[in-house]
């Protein structure tokens, strides 16, 4: 595939399919002014379709494991590396970038994918300690949902990859609104992920022509299924996006323009400072938000520094070579106007010629302007081109004042041999990053990247690029569960236990076959064996429960644990496969007349409707799980696990069964309909329930004693255990 083909039209990518638009526009290469290809222009309907596809896919993508996402990212990095020449060709054609800048973009993009892959598994929640001993809490991390991502053209394989990779890694889905200047380059990023196996609908791509920018962006931001926004671009557009996001209460990350200062102190290595300032000012024709715009140099070394700076610029960007290419002629005209205004007010050009005629209107050579003052447009305006100002300073306070005398605050540099002075400057300069003895253009995935003031807010890169409030949101979940001391033993049913038909079948006395390998004295099972055994045991418990409980479990539900907070905690700590936590479902309800009595009498105010037929089954399954994961002591005989749970007890299953059968048979008419008990029936049920609960507590005490006699763990005093 060639990098330039005027007959080619860049398609959209929506829901896993290439989508052609009814309307398209020309993409012109700034290198030669010719039409490189065309690109489809998205309508509002196209934008809505992309958002809908992302929202639908989010339901499944959010549940993928970190390992699955990691593997996709690593494969994407390999694919991007393998397609380097092709991708660099797209970028050079659309943006006029030089080969070194294209390769730098790809190197950073590839490294970013690998770095993010290694960080995905670090996203984790927490279990804070609360004031109330009866209350536990889990702080979970969840993805937002659909993220609207927008990136500019000037560093597409860095900024384009960044804007989609971090949200996707965190479990979100993305609608990527690419730059109309470099659509083929950005669509190539999507194709890399697609080739790497990213599921359809996770990453959707649209572009619109410039005239449709305002309407399309406002529509996407206001869309109810868009939950988060990230934008990298100019401060002017960032203000508009920030306002729209605020009106719709949408969180966002903004990385905007800059007016980066570089301070050169009198003790600096002047050659190092000159080389780094030359690169920082004119790399990629100065079309980088981190480009050095103001050089603040100590008056005592200013002349010497200027000589070295001019020599460095000539060496790196020789006047005998081609002039630098800018994205369009408008950018060239802007820089020339800024220089003309400055010279008309007393500034002097010490390198370059703004009036020189170049090969095309998109080319301009580096310009160094000395003696820039506050009344000049160049002092405050981001040139976003190959123009840099030089200003003399005499004190640290003056340097800091001038460095901070701007609405921007993205990045800065300090050149000094005194580390303490460098750190003093770093503390006082109002920028998102400070680079000591290095150029202002510095962005790598190990360092959080973002701005201050009008350069935006939020951070990309490193762990901060994934953590809340970037592309994950934290959700605290508190669980109130008054505890009773209870020992849950795996004991045979009493002689009076029903044993006849389908509804009168006792639970097994011993562990199920799936758990049999867990006996003492055998070889330790592998993690995979443990997980398989626990899954099998949970399903066996659910199947058994269906024979006795009031309401059946949903199909294939492992066990009912979500409303028992500490079970989730134990699962997360003991079982590495997170599916066992994610698949837990809400407990089936108890008939209201019976549930209200149990929850108020046995579970305390506001307790869950955790009746004994339910908690007995949970106790047994949780005990098996505990054995499977080695979370408690096991013996060659019966294992007794001490737990605190609402109305728990080793015989809780049978207690619940008898309560249902005895009390409902005695008090509730056969033609009973929910909510229709008369006063006499209600009083009868009250008394029957109370009598049964009194008896059940005595049985629990006997079971605790029996459990200790059989060699199990002794009952604990106070809190503890799974529930």
C-alpha positions in Angstrom: 0.0 0.0 0.0 1.5 3.3 -1.0 1.7 6.2 1.3 0.1 8.5 -1.3 -2.8 7.7 -3.6 -5.1 10.4 -4.7 -7.8 7.9 -5.6 -7.9 6.4 -2.1 -10.5 7.5 0.4 -9.9 7.0 4.1 -12.9 5.1 5.5 -14.4 5.2 9.0 -14.2 2.2 11.3 -17.5 1.5 13.1 -18.4 -1.7 15.0 -15.7 -3.7 13.3 -16.5 -2.6 9.7 -15.0 -0.2 7.3 -17.6 2.4 6.6 -17.7 4.7 3.6 -19.2 8.2 3.8 -21.5 9.9 1.3 -19.3 13.0 1.5 -15.6 13.3 1.4 -12.8 16.0 1.3 -9.3 16.3 0.0 -6.3 15.7 2.2 -3.4 17.9 0.9 0.3 17.1 1.6 2.1 20.1 3.0 5.4 18.8 1.4 4.3 19.4 -2.2 0.8 21.0 -2.0 -0.8 18.1 -3.9 -3.8 16.0 -2.9 -2.6 12.9 -1.2 -5.9 11.2 -0.9 -9.5 11.9 0.2 -11.2 11.2 3.5 -14.8 10.6 4.4 -16.6 13.3 6.3 -18.7 11.9 9.2 -22.3 13.0 9.7 -24.0 13.2 13.1 -25.6 9.8 12.2 -22.2 8.4 11.7 -21.0 9.7 15.0 -24.1 8.3 16.8 -23.5 4.9 15.1 -19.9 4.9 16.4 -21.0 5.7 19.9 -23.7 3.1 19.8 -21.2 0.4 18.7 -18.8 1.4 21.4 -21.6 1.4 24.1 -22.8 -2.1 23.0 -19.3 -3.6 23.0 -18.5 -2.1 26.4 -20.8 -4.6 28.0 -18.4 -7.4 27.2 -15.1 -5.6 26.9 -15.3 -4.3 30.5 -15.2 -7.9 31.6 -12.1 -9.0 29.8 -9.2 -9.9 32.0 -6.0 -7.8 32.3 -4.1 -10.7 30.7 -6.4 -10.6 27.6 -5.9 -6.9 27.2 -2.2 -7.2 27.8 -1.7 -9.7 25.1 -3.6 -7.5 22.5 -1.4 -4.5 23.4 1.8 -6.5 23.1 0.8 -7.9 19.7 -0.2 -4.4 18.6 3.3 -3.2 19.5 4.8 -5.9 17.4 2.6 -5.1 14.5 3.3 -1.4 14.6 7.0 -2.2 14.6 6.6 -4.6 11.6 4.7 -2.0 9.7 7.1 0.9 10.5 8.0 1.8 6.9 4.4 1.9 5.8 3.2 3.9 8.8 6.0 6.4 8.5 5.1 7.0 4.9 1.5 8.0 5.8 2.8 10.4 8.5 5.4 12.0 6.2 2.9 12.5 3.4 0.1 14.0 5.5 2.1 16.1 8.0 5.4 16.9 6.1 7.4 15.3 9.0 11.0 14.4 8.5 12.1 10.7 8.7 13.7 11.2 12.2 10.5 12.7 13.6 8.4 9.9 12.0 10.7 7.2 13.5 10.7 9.0 16.9 6.9 8.9 16.8 6.8 5.2 16.0 9.5 4.4 18.6 7.5 6.2 21.3 4.2 4.7 20.1 5.6 1.1 20.2 7.2 1.7 23.6 3.9 3.1 24.9 1.9 0.0 23.9 4.4 -2.2 25.7 4.5 0.0 28.8 0.7 0.1 29.0 0.5 -3.7 28.6 2.8 -4.1 31.6 0.7 -1.7 33.7 -2.8 -3.1 33.0 -2.7 -5.7 35.8 -1.7 -3.0 38.4 -5.2 -1.6 38.5 -6.6 -2.7 41.8 -9.2 -1.8 44.4 -8.9 -1.7 48.1 -10.5 -2.8 51.4 -10.5 0.1 53.7 -11.1 -0.3 57.5 -14.3 1.4 58.6 -15.3 2.9 61.9 -18.2 0.5 62.4 -16.9 -3.1 63.1 -20.1 -4.5 61.7 -19.5 -2.8 58.3 -17.1 -3.7 55.7 -16.3 -1.9 52.4 -14.8 -2.6 49.1 -13.4 0.2 46.8 -13.8 -1.2 43.3 -12.3 0.2 40.1 -14.5 0.3 37.1 -14.1 1.7 33.6 -16.2 4.7 32.7 -17.8 3.3 29.5 -17.5 5.0 26.1 -14.6 7.5 25.9 -14.5 10.2 23.2 -10.8 10.6 22.2 -9.5 13.4 20.1 -5.8 13.9 19.0 -4.0 16.4 16.7 -1.9 15.7 13.7 1.5 16.9 14.8 2.7 13.7 16.6 0.0 11.2 15.5 1.7 7.9 16.5 2.3 9.3 20.0 -0.8 11.4 20.6 -3.2 9.3 18.6 -2.0 6.0 20.2 -2.0 7.6 23.6 -5.6 8.9 23.4 -7.1 5.5 22.6 -4.6 3.1 24.3 -5.1 4.3 27.9 -8.9 4.2 27.9 -8.9 0.8 26.2 -6.4 -0.7 28.6 -8.6 0.4 31.5 -11.6 -1.4 30.1 -13.3 1.4 28.3 -14.4 1.5 24.7 -13.5 4.4 22.4 -14.8 6.6 19.7 -11.6 8.1 18.1 -12.3 11.4 16.4 -9.2 11.7 14.2 -7.6 14.8 12.8 -8.8 15.8 9.4 -5.2 16.8 8.6 -3.8 13.3 9.1 -6.7 10.8 8.8 -4.9 8.0 7.1 -2.1 8.1 9.7 -4.6 7.8 12.5 -6.7 5.2 10.8 -3.5 3.1 10.6 -3.4 3.1 14.4 -6.9 1.6 14.4 -5.8 -1.0 11.8 -2.9 -2.0 14.1 -5.3 -2.7 17.0 -7.7 -4.5 14.6 -4.9 -6.7 13.3 -3.8 -7.4 16.9 -7.2 -8.9 17.7 -9.0 -6.1 19.4 -12.7 -7.1 19.4 -15.0 -5.2 17.0 -16.6 -2.1 18.5 -13.9 -1.5 21.1 -12.2 1.1 18.9 -14.3 3.1 16.5 -12.9 5.8 14.1 -14.5 8.8 12.5 -13.3 12.0 10.9 -15.2 15.1 9.7 -14.2 17.9 7.5 -13.2 21.2 9.2 -16.4 23.0 8.6 -18.3 20.3 10.6 -16.0 20.3 13.6 -18.1 22.4 15.9 -21.4 20.6 15.3 -19.9 17.1 15.3 -17.9 17.6 18.5 -20.8 19.2 20.4 -23.0 16.3 19.4 -20.6 13.7 20.5 -19.9 15.3 23.9 -23.6 15.7 24.6 -24.4 12.1 23.7 -25.7 10.4 26.9 -23.6 7.2 26.2 -20.3 9.2 26.1 -19.0 9.0 29.7 -15.5 10.5 29.4 -13.5 12.7 27.0 -9.9 13.3 26.3 -8.6 16.0 24.0 -5.1 17.0 23.0 -4.9 20.1 20.9 -4.9 23.9 21.0 -5.9 25.9 24.1 -8.5 27.7 22.0 -10.3 24.5 21.0 -9.7 23.1 24.5 -11.7 25.9 26.1 -14.7 25.1 23.9 -14.5 21.4 24.7 -14.1 22.2 28.3 -17.2 24.4 28.2 -19.2 21.7 26.4 -18.1 19.0 28.8 -19.0 21.2 31.8 -22.5 21.9 30.4 -23.0 18.1 30.1 -21.2 17.2 33.3 -18.7 15.0 31.5 -15.2 14.5 33.0 -12.3 15.0 30.7 -8.5 15.1 30.3 -7.0 18.1 28.4 -3.5 18.5 27.1 -3.3 21.8 25.4 -0.9 24.5 24.1 2.2 25.8 25.6 4.7 28.6 25.7 7.6 26.7 27.2 10.5 28.7 28.8 14.1 27.5 29.1 16.2 29.2 31.8 19.9 29.3 31.1 21.7 30.3 34.3 25.2 31.7 34.4 26.8 28.4 35.7 25.2 26.3 32.9 27.1 24.2 30.4 26.4 26.7 27.6 27.2 24.3 24.7 24.7 21.7 26.2 22.2 24.5 26.7 22.6 25.8 23.2 22.2 22.4 21.6 19.2 21.5 23.6 17.5 24.8 23.1 18.1 24.5 19.3 16.4 21.1 19.3 13.7 22.1 21.6 12.8 25.2 19.5 12.9 23.8 16.0 12.3 20.1 16.2 9.4 19.2 13.8 9.5 22.9 12.7 8.5 24.0 16.2 5.1 22.4 15.8 5.1 20.7 19.2 3.1 21.8 22.2 6.3 21.4 24.3 8.5 23.4 21.9 10.8 26.0 23.5 9.3 29.4 22.9 11.2 31.6 25.3 14.9 31.3 26.3 15.7 33.3 29.5 19.4 33.6 29.7 21.5 35.2 32.3 22.9 38.6 31.1 26.5 37.6 32.1 26.6 34.8 29.6 24.0 35.9 27.1 26.4 36.9 24.3 28.4 33.7 24.6 25.2 31.7 24.6 23.7 33.4 21.6 26.9 32.6 19.6 26.7 29.0 20.5 22.9 28.9 19.9 23.3 30.3 16.4 26.0 27.8 15.6 23.9 24.9 16.9 20.9 25.9 14.8 23.1 26.2 11.7 24.6 22.8 12.4 21.3 21.0 13.0 19.2 22.9 10.5 21.8 24.2 7.9 20.8 27.1 5.7 22.1 25.2 2.7 19.5 22.5 3.2 15.7 22.5 2.7 13.7 24.9 4.7 11.5 23.4 7.4 8.0 22.3 6.3 5.0 23.5 8.3 1.5 22.1 8.1 0.1 24.9 5.9 0.8 28.4 4.7 -1.4 29.9 7.5 1.2 28.6 10.1 4.0 30.3 8.1 2.1 33.6 7.8 1.4 33.5 11.6 5.1 33.2 12.5 6.2 35.9 10.0 3.6 38.2 11.5 4.8 37.6 15.1 8.4 38.4 14.1 7.4 41.5 12.1 5.5 42.8 15.2 8.4 42.1 17.5 11.0 43.8 15.2 8.8 46.8 14.8 8.8 47.3 18.6 12.6 47.0 19.0 13.5 43.3 18.8 16.2 42.0 16.5 16.5 38.8 14.5 19.9 37.2 15.2 19.3 34.1 13.0 17.0 33.5 10.0 15.2 35.7 7.5 11.4 35.9 7.8 11.2 37.6 4.4 13.1 34.9 2.5 11.3 33.3 -0.4 11.2 29.5 0.0 10.2 26.7 -2.4 6.6 26.8 -1.2 4.3 28.7 1.0 4.5 26.0 3.7 8.2 26.3 4.3 10.1 28.5 6.8 13.6 28.4 8.2 14.4 28.8 12.0 14.2 32.3 13.4 15.9 33.5 16.6 14.6 36.8 17.9 16.5 38.7 20.7 15.4 41.4 23.1 11.8 40.4 23.1 9.7 42.5 25.6 6.2 42.2 27.1 4.6 44.6 24.7 5.3 42.3 21.7 2.8 39.6 20.5 5.7 37.1 20.3 6.1 37.4 24.1 2.7 35.9 24.9 1.4 34.1 21.8 2.3 30.5 21.1 4.0 30.6 17.7 3.7 26.8 17.1 6.4 27.2 14.5 10.2 27.7 14.1 10.4 30.9 16.0 12.0 31.4 19.5 12.5 34.5 21.7 15.6 35.3 23.7 15.2 37.4 26.9 18.0 38.5 29.3 17.6 38.0 33.0 19.7 38.9 36.1 18.1 37.1 39.1 16.3 34.0 40.0 13.2 36.0 40.9 13.2 37.7 37.5 13.6 34.4 35.7 10.7 32.8 37.6 8.5 35.9 37.0 9.0 35.9 33.3 8.7 32.1 33.0 5.4 32.3 34.8 4.2 35.4 33.0 2.0 33.4 30.5 -1.4 31.7 30.6 0.3 28.5 29.6 2.0 25.9 31.8 2.8 22.7 30.0 6.6 22.2 30.3 9.9 24.1 31.0 13.6 23.6 31.2 16.4 24.8 33.4 20.1 24.7 32.6 22.4 24.9 35.6 25.3 23.0 37.2 23.8 23.6 40.7 21.2 20.9 41.4 19.8 22.8 44.4 19.2 25.9 42.2 17.6 23.7 39.5 15.2 22.2 42.1 14.4 25.7 43.4 13.4 26.7 39.9 11.5 23.5 39.5 9.4 24.2 42.6 8.5 27.7 41.5 7.9 27.4 37.8 4.2 26.9 37.1 4.4 24.1 34.5 3.3 20.4 34.4 6.9 19.3 34.0 10.4 20.8 34.5 13.5 19.3 32.8 16.9 20.1 34.3 19.7 20.2 31.7 17.4 18.8 29.0 15.2 20.4 26.4 11.5 21.2 27.0 10.4 18.6 24.5 10.4 15.5 26.7 7.6 13.0 26.8 8.0 9.3 27.6 5.6 6.7 29.0 7.3 6.4 32.3 6.6 10.0 33.2 3.1 11.4 33.9 2.4 14.1 31.2 0.1 17.0 31.4 -0.2 20.7 31.9 -1.0 23.5 34.4 -3.1 26.6 33.9 -4.3 27.0 30.3 -2.2 24.0 29.2 -4.9 21.7 30.5 -5.5 19.3 33.3 -5.3 15.6 34.0 -2.4 13.3 33.1 -1.4 10.8 30.4 1.3 8.2 30.7 2.6 5.9 33.4 0.3 4.6 36.1 -1.3 8.0 36.4 -2.6 7.6 32.8 -4.7 4.7 34.0 -5.6 5.6 37.5 -8.7 7.5 38.6 -9.7 10.1 37.6 -8.3 9.3 34.2 -9.9 6.3 32.7 -11.1 4.4 35.7 -13.6 5.5 38.4 -13.5 4.2 41.9 -16.7 3.0 43.5 -17.0 2.4 47.2 -19.4 -0.3 48.3 -20.2 -0.7 52.0 -21.9 -3.7 53.5 -23.6 -3.8 56.9 -23.6 -7.2 58.4 -24.0 -7.7 62.2 -22.1 -10.8 63.1 -22.9 -13.8 65.3 -20.4 -16.2 66.4 -20.9 -19.4 64.5 -19.0 -22.5 63.6 -19.9 -24.1 60.3 -19.0 -27.8 60.2 -19.6 -30.2 57.4 -21.7 -32.7 59.3 -24.1 -35.4 58.4 -27.8 -34.4 58.7 -29.8 -35.4 61.7 -31.8 -38.6 61.8 -35.0 -36.5 61.4 -33.7 -34.9 58.1 -35.9 -35.6 55.2 -34.4 -38.2 52.8 -37.0 -39.4 50.4 -37.9 -37.5 47.2 -36.4 -34.7 45.1 -37.4 -32.1 47.7 -36.3 -34.3 50.6 -32.7 -35.2 49.6 -30.0 -34.6 52.2 -26.8 -32.9 51.2 -23.7 -35.1 50.9 -21.8 -35.8 54.1 -18.4 -35.5 52.6 -16.8 -33.3 50.1 -17.8 -33.6 46.4 -15.5 -35.5 44.1 -14.3 -32.3 42.6 -12.7 -31.4 45.9 -11.4 -34.8 46.9 -7.8 -34.1 45.8 -7.5 -31.5 48.5 -7.0 -34.1 51.3 -3.9 -33.8 53.5 -0.7 -35.7 52.6 -1.2 -35.4 48.8 0.7 -33.3 46.3 -0.3 -29.7 46.3 -2.8 -28.9 43.5 -2.0 -26.3 40.9 -3.8 -23.0 40.7 -5.7 -24.2 37.7 -6.9 -27.3 39.6 -8.0 -25.2 42.5 -10.0 -22.9 40.3 -11.6 -25.8 38.5 -12.4 -27.5 41.7 -14.0 -24.4 43.3 -16.0 -23.8 40.2 -17.3 -27.3 40.2 -18.1 -27.2 43.9 -19.9 -23.9 43.5 -22.1 -25.3 40.8 -22.8 -28.4 42.8 -23.9 -26.2 45.7 -26.1 -24.2 43.4 -27.7 -27.4 42.0 -28.2 -28.8 45.5 -29.7 -25.5 46.7 -32.2 -25.6 43.9 -33.7 -28.7 45.5 -34.4 -27.0 48.8 -34.6 -23.2 48.5 -37.7 -21.1 48.0 -36.5 -19.6 44.7 -34.1 -21.4 42.3 -30.8 -19.9 41.3 -30.4 -18.4 37.8 -28.9 -21.0 35.4 -25.2 -21.8 36.0 -25.0 -19.3 38.9 -21.9 -20.4 40.8 -23.2 -19.4 44.3 -25.0 -16.6 45.9 -22.3 -14.5 47.6 -22.4 -10.9 46.2 -24.5 -9.7 49.1 -22.1 -11.3 51.6 -19.2 -8.8 51.3 -16.5 -10.8 53.0 -17.0 -13.7 50.7 -15.9 -11.5 47.8 -12.9 -10.3 49.8 -11.8 -13.9 50.4 -12.4 -14.9 46.8 -10.3 -11.9 45.6 -7.5 -12.8 48.0 -7.5 -16.5 47.5 -8.4 -17.2 43.9 -6.3 -15.6 41.2 -9.0 -16.0 38.5 -11.2 -13.0 38.8 -14.0 -14.6 37.0 -15.1 -16.3 40.2 -15.7 -12.9 41.7 -17.2 -11.2 38.7 -19.8 -13.9 38.1 -21.3 -13.9 41.5 -25.0 -13.0 41.5 -27.5 -11.4 43.8 -29.2 -13.8 46.2 -32.8 -14.9 45.3 -35.4 -13.2 47.6 -37.4 -14.7 50.4 -41.2 -14.3 50.4 -41.7 -10.9 52.1 -43.8 -12.0 55.1 -41.2 -14.6 56.1 -38.1 -12.6 55.0 -39.1 -9.5 57.1 -39.3 -11.6 60.2 -36.0 -13.3 59.7 -34.1 -10.1 58.8 -35.4 -8.1 61.7 -35.2 -10.9 64.4 -32.1 -12.7 63.3 -30.0 -10.3 61.2 -30.6 -7.0 63.0 -32.0 -3.7 61.6 -31.5 -3.3 57.9 -29.9 -6.7 57.6 -30.3 -8.6 54.3 -33.0 -11.2 53.9 -30.5 -13.9 54.6 -32.7 -16.8 55.7 -31.2 -20.0 57.0 -31.9 -22.1 54.0 -29.7 -19.7 52.1 -27.0 -19.1 54.6 -26.6 -22.7 55.4 -25.8 -23.5 51.8 -23.5 -20.5 51.6 -21.7 -21.6 54.7 -21.0 -25.0 53.3 -19.9 -23.7 49.9 -17.7 -21.0 51.5 -16.2 -23.7 53.7 -15.3 -25.8 50.6 -13.9 -22.7 48.9 -11.8 -22.0 52.0 -10.4 -25.5 51.9 -9.7 -25.3 48.2 -7.7 -22.1 48.5 -5.9 -23.1 51.6 -7.2 -20.2 53.5 -7.8 -22.1 56.7 -6.5 -25.1 58.6 -7.5 -28.5 57.2 -7.3 -31.9 58.9 -7.5 -35.5 57.8 -10.9 -35.7 59.5 -13.8 -33.2 59.3 -12.8 -29.6 58.6 -14.6 -27.0 60.7 -14.3 -23.4 59.6 -15.1 -20.7 62.1 -17.1 -17.9 60.5 -19.3 -15.0 61.6 -22.4 -14.7 59.4 -25.9 -13.4 59.7 -27.9 -16.3 61.1 -25.2 -18.8 60.1 -24.7 -22.3 61.5 -23.7 -25.7 60.3 -27.3 -26.9 60.3 -28.7 -23.8 58.9 -29.8 -25.4 55.7 -32.0 -27.9 57.5 -33.2 -25.3 59.9 -34.4 -23.2 57.0 -36.1 -26.2 55.4 -38.0 -27.0 58.6 -38.9 -23.4 59.1 -40.4 -23.2 55.6 -42.2 -26.5 55.9 -43.4 -26.3 59.5 -44.4 -22.7 59.8 -46.0 -22.3 56.4 -47.8 -25.5 56.8 -49.1 -24.5 60.2 -50.0 -20.9 59.5 -50.3 -20.2 55.8 -53.3 -21.3 53.8 -52.6 -23.4 50.7 -54.2 -20.7 48.5 -52.0 -18.0 49.9 -51.1 -15.1 47.7 -48.2 -12.7 48.5 -49.3 -9.9 50.8 -52.7 -11.4 51.7 -52.2 -12.9 55.2 -54.9 -12.0 57.6 -54.1 -10.9 61.2 -54.5 -14.4 62.7 -52.2 -15.9 60.1 -49.6 -13.2 60.6 -49.6 -13.7 64.3 -49.3 -17.4 63.9 -46.3 -17.0 61.6 -44.7 -14.6 64.0 -44.9 -17.0 66.9 -43.8 -20.0 64.9 -40.8 -18.2 63.5 -39.8 -16.9 66.9 -40.1 -20.4 68.4 -38.0 -21.9 65.6 -35.3 -19.3 65.9 -35.0 -19.9 69.6 -34.6 -23.6 69.0 -32.1 -23.1 66.2 -29.8 -21.1 68.4 -29.6 -24.0 70.8 -28.8 -26.4 67.9 -26.0 -24.0 66.8 -24.4 -24.2 70.2 -24.5 -28.0 70.2 -23.0 -28.0 66.7 -20.2 -25.7 67.8 -19.3 -28.1 70.6 -19.5 -31.1 68.3 -17.3 -29.4 65.8 -14.6 -28.8 68.4 -14.8 -32.4 69.5 -14.2 -33.6 66.0 -10.9 -31.7 65.7 -12.0 -28.6 63.8 -11.0 -25.0 64.5 -12.3 -23.6 67.8 -14.9 -20.9 67.6 -13.5 -17.3 67.5 -14.7 -14.5 69.8 -15.8 -11.4 68.0 -15.4 -10.7 64.3 -13.6 -12.5 61.6 -14.1 -15.1 59.0 -15.6 -14.9 55.6 -18.8 -13.2 56.4 
